[in-house]
Amino acid sequence: MSKIFVARLLGLDVFDPLGDRLGRLRDVVVVSRGPKRPAACVGLVVEVPGKRRVFVPMTRIQSMEANQVICNGLVNMRRFQQRGQEILVVAEMFDRMITFVDGSGRGVIEDVGLTQTRRGDWEINEYYVQRGEPTANILGLRSRRRHKILVSWDEVSHGAQTEPQSADTFVAAHDEMKPADFADALHEMNEKRRLEIAAHLQDERLADVLQELPDREQVEILSALGLERAADVLEEMDPDDAADLLAEVSEETKHQLLDLMNEEEAKDVRRLLAYPEGTAGSVMTPVPVILTPESTVAEALASVRLEELSPALASTVYVVRPPLETPTGRYLGQVHIQALLRAAPPEPLGDILDTELEPMSDLANISEVVRHLATYNLTSVGVTNKEGRLVGAITVDDVLDHILPDDWRSQD
């Protein structure tokens, strides 16, 4: 019989029979067969180019070794979505608390061993376990005794008392993952697991991740949070993304959440919601970088260095007459970051203004904005109202979500 541990498979290249690389192995899918039979391994989750994760059934696996995995036949490139009784070994079993059947205590799963049976099927055969309960050290961080053992499948209880992998363990293990990639991982989970993980994220982290999920899953998670926590998360989101999300909930819920939000944060969101859908005003960012013509290049460079600014927003400084909060005084022009880098630090922005590029009307159709950005090779453009006051700016990422298909995040 062949045997291999899942942790050794992670990150391995997966090849087709011709030697072409399909992608990298990210997880293993097993299906429970009840408490009396080992869970059967039914396939692998492979990350293909474009960071999409697909399912490769074990019937397509030609060989699975410690240095590579080779598959045969055609692989369905549809995005993987967890179903029914499927369990992701890394995402759901690693760090799961288990109980030993001999009554000797409990332990934590650190790795899972797979064995190929005489029939050629793969199933869970062993666990690499760290004995003992998690304990807290003097810093309050989880730690465990170092007594690690290898136990066979039948030495572990698989009854109802088996605990799932804690959500905080998953969150901590993926702390460095980019929001878009974390959102992809959530998208692949079943609804119950997705809500468990979302509930354990900090408000700011959850806000960043929510913005990357399909509308249906955004509403699903927001609804499960409860009104007060949902309002806190909305405050952490970019106003345009918060407005887009609120547009998907009922009128009653929308008004309840807006009333619970911080007054300043809610004001920006209310302004965006007041615009007709599909207009520049409905998708703009109401807080771009705004300065006066008397402000210096040095001040402008300091303003665009702020960590919370996206690269697209940081690429342009909009110059207006006071007041500087949107809707501002009269819009005068813009200064691109390249112009700032070429100018002397003490030079006033009024001397290097680009006044030739016209701003967009807040009532312009999104398609007009897209054409404008493409025509002039811009990453952002100012948005003004009929009085010529700056009310916001539209960046490339603001319009991409609106010109791509509604389900682009979950497309195969």
Sequence and secondary structure as in RCSB ss.txt:
>XXXX:A:sequence
MSKIFVARLLGLDVFDPLGDRLGRLRDVVVVSRGPKRPAACVGLVVEVPGKRRVFVPMTRIQSMEANQVICNGLV
NMRRFQQRGQEILVVAEMFDRMITFVDGSGRGVIEDVGLTQTRRGDWEINEYYVQRGEPTANILGLRSRRRHKIL
VSWDEVSHGAQTEPQSADTFVAAHDEMKPADFADALHEMNEKRRLEIAAHLQDERLADVLQELPDREQVEILSAL
GLERAADVLEEMDPDDAADLLAEVSEETKHQLLDLMNEEEAKDVRRLLAYPEGTAGSVMTPVPVILTPESTVAEA
LASVRLEELSPALASTVYVVRPPLETPTGRYLGQVHIQALLRAAPPEPLGDILDTELEPMSDLANISEVVRHLAT
YNLTSVGVTNKEGRLVGAITVDDVLDHILPDDWRSQD
>XXXX:A:secstr
  EEEHHHHTT EEE TTS EEEEEEEEEEE   TTS  EEEEEEEEETTTEEEEEEGGGEEEE SS EEE S  
  SB    TTEEEIIIIITT EEEBTTSS EEEEEEEEEEE TTS EEEEEEEEEES  EE TTS EE    EEE
EEGGGB  STT     HHHHHHHTTTS HHHHHHHHHHS HHHHHHHHHTS HHHHHHHHTTS HHHHHHHHHHH
 HHHHHHHHHHS HHHHHHHHTTS HHHHHHHHHHS HHHHHHHHHHHTS TTBHHHH BS   EE TTSBHHHH
HHHHT TTS HHHHTEEEEESS  SSS SBEEEEEEHHHHHHS TTSBGGGS B SS  EETTSBHHHHHHHHHH
TT SEEEEE TTSBEEEEEEHHHHHHHHS TTGGG  
